[in-house]
C-alpha cells in the first residue's frame, strides 16, 4: 500500500535547500522534460555554469526576481513506496511564519546544514520550530560535503554539536545524512565519495520512516463538522454527523459523550458513500449516526465518556504572530478557530516572548510582532474542547483571525492548563458556556431558568427601547423570565446623581452593567437598551459578565444617524443641533460602534418585532 | 475508498490509510467546511477530469443527502460535443442544478472582445464570464479543480484563496494556512476560491478515477480524429478553428490529457484505450500536462501568475 508522507524543508538559498529539492525531484524522475528544459534555458541565459536545479522550486515572479523563496511552496513526487508532499519554506528569520505554516502539517522535517559553516543559529531555529510544531522526525542534511573534502570528522563534529542542542528539544527521532545536493551524493543515490557513511541516502530514509504511530490513536475525538439531514423522501429520518476523526478509533456500538451537552449515547452507524464501516480513525472523513436523538451541531465534539478532552475557557498557548500590520498585546480581541468551532477570544496575558535563536524567555515583553513567538493566556467566549498540542495536533491547535481585516494573525498551540482547574461540562450547553457557581446552577435548575444579559447599544432614537420591549414580550410568551432595565428610568433613581459628562456616562454604564449582572445571576434575561457610547465601558461590562460566567449578548442597533435624526421623537437632535444640549452622542460627542457585537440590527432587518425575533434566535436556549 | 470492514486496499489493521484514501479524506473535509461556513458555494464543472473527481468527492461528502450547492460551467462555445453530452448526462443523474455562463453572451454584450485571426482563442475571455457568473450568482465560495502540481504559481496558492471584489488574486497578501484550519472570512463582494484537489497530482487523479471506476468523457481515451500540428501540439480540427494554407490536417489516433476550449487544447498521440493504459502512459510520461497540451500556458514564464491575478480559474 502506498502511503502519504508530508515533509517540510527549511533553509535558505545558501544552504542549497532548493538544490536539494531539485535533486530529489530530478533523481527520482519526478521532473518533467519541459520543466527541465525551461530551467536549463534560464540557467544558460543567466550565464550559470551548471543547470540550476533551484530554479525548479521558486514559483512567484517576485521570488524569481529577488532570487529568494518567500512563501511556502508545495511540491509533489512519488516513489512506488510513498507519495510525498514537500512543504518548501524559506529559512531566514523574517520568514518564521512561513516555516511554521509549512511545519504545521509535516510528519518529517529536513534541516539543512552547510558542512563548511556547521550548526548555525538558523539551524537551531529550524530545529526548534520543527519540534515546537510537533514534528517527531528530524533529518539533518549535512550538505555541501564536497566542499569539505567529504570529511567524516567534519560530519561527526557537526552531528555531535547538533545532537547536544537537540536534547533541549522534544525530538523523538534524529537522523544525520552527509550529502552533496549539487552532485547528488546520498540524496537519492549513495554516490562514491563517502564510503565511510554506512547509513542510507535521504530518499530511502524518507520512504521508510515510520509515521503511522505518530497519530494519536488512543484518545477518541470527533469534532462535528456538518450535520447531514437529507430532507429527501428516501432518507426521511436520516440524521448524521459528518466530520474528520481527529484522534482515537470510533467503533459502531461505542458509547460516546457529546460535548458541550455532556449527553451520552452510542454510535449506531458509521457511514461513508461506499457503505457503512465498523470503525473510523484519523484522518478518515465519515458520518456518524447516534442511537438517541440528542442535540448535536457543528462545533460540538464526540469523545468517550471516560476519555474526554480538556474543557476550558482559560487557555495557555504558545503562539506565533503572523501579521505585519498589528501586534499581539494583552487585551487584544480576536476570532479564534479551533477544530470546527469558532468563537471570540481575548488575550488576557502575555507571559513571555521566546527568542527563537537562544530559547531565552523575555518576561518583560509587552507585545509580539511579526514572526515572534510567545506564551500567552487567552480567554474564550465559549469553552474549547482540546488536548495538549503535543498529544494531538488537531485538537491542540488554533488560529486567531483579526476581526477587521479578516486575516489570519496567529497560529497557536495549546498547553495543558496550569492555574485554573478544568470546567466540568454540565448538562446544558447554556450553563456550560461559562464557568458557573453551585448556587447559581441550583437556582436556575429549580426555577427552570437561564440568566443572561442582552445589551442593546446604539444612538439615541435608534430604536433600542422598542426592540427591547418586543424582546421582553417574546421571552415572556415563552414563559422565560425577562426584565427590561430601562436606563432612562434608572437615571431617576439609582443614577439620579449622575450627569452627562464623560465620567458620569462611564459611571452610568458601569452601574447599569452591575445591575444587569445581578439580574442575570438571579436567572433573568436582563434586557438593557442604553446608548453606552464608549467601547471601553461596554468592554468592562462584558468582562464583568464573562468573569462571572454569565452570557453577555451585545446587540448593536445600527440605525444611521440621518435616520435617528429624522425620527427624533423627543426633539433631542433638533435641540442638540441648535446648541441647546451639549455633548449629545452622535452630534458633538462620539459614538464608538462595537467592533465585535454578537448581533448587528439595521432598519433593513424590519420592524422592532422582527428585529427582536433575530435577537431571540441568537440567545442561548434553556433546556 | 475507505472500508476497513471489508478489508479493501484502502486500510489495514494498523489503522493506516492509503495515499489516495488520505487525499480523499482531506478533500471531503475541505468540501464540508465550505458547505458549513459559506452561504452560496458553487462548484466549477467543465466536464474535465479534475472537475469530475471534485464532483464525485462532493457527492461523497454529503451522502446520503444531495450536494447542497449548484455547479457552474463557463462555456466558451468551443466545445467537444462528447464533453457537453457527458456534462448534461452527469448533472441529470446526480440531480444537481447546472448554471451555465456563456462567453458568447459577454462577446455579444461587448464586455469581452474576441481575438481575431486563425489562432484566436476564447480562453482568456473566460475570466470575464466567470467573474460575471460569480457576481450574478452572488457566490461566496467557488470550488475549482486546480492542482498545485500543475504550475509554479499554483504551488504557492492556498487551498482557500481570497479574491477581492474584482475577482483578483494578490499573491503577496495570502493568508497563512495552517493545519486543516481554514480561514473562511470575507467581506461582502469578495469570494474565496477553494481548491480541494490542491494536493493531488495528475497521476493521483487517474489512479482515483480507476479505483473509483468513475465515468469520464470518451475523448480522454485513444480515438481517431483529424488534427493539425501547431506549436508542437496537435490541435483537433473542429468548426471553431481555421486551418492555414501551410498547415496540413490529417487523421491521427490521439487522446486528450486535459479538456478545455477546443481551439487551444492539444491532443497527444496515444493508444491508451482504458484508464489503466492511461495510468501506465502518465506514469511514464516526461512532459507536464500543461506543457504538453495547453497553448494558453505557453504565453510567458509568468503566464499563469498574471492570469490568476486577473481572476482566472
Interface residues (C-beta under 8 A of the other chain):
Chain A: X1 X2 X3 X4 X32 X33 X34 X35 X38 X58 X59 X60 X61 X62 X64 X71 X72 X73 X74 X75 X76 X78 X82 X83 X85 X97 X98 X100 X101 X104 X105 X212 X215 X217 X225 X226 X228 X229 X230 X231 X232 X234 X235 X238 X242 X243 X244 X249 X271 X272 X273 X274 X275 X276 X277 X278 X279 X281 X283 X284 X285 X286 X287 X298 X322 X335 X337 X338 X340 X393 X394 X397 X398 X399 X401 X406 X407 X408 X411
Chain B: X1 X2 X3 X4 X5 X6 X9 X12 X14 X15 X16 X17 X18 X19 X20 X21 X22 X23 X24 X25 X26 X28 X29 X32 X33 X35 X36 X59 X60 X61 X62 X63 X64 X65 X66 X148 X149 X152 X153 X155 X156 X171 X172 X173 X174 X175 X176 X177 X178 X179 X180 X181 X183 X185 X186 X187 X198 X199 X201 X203 X204 X285 X286 X287 X288 X291 X292 X301 X302 X305
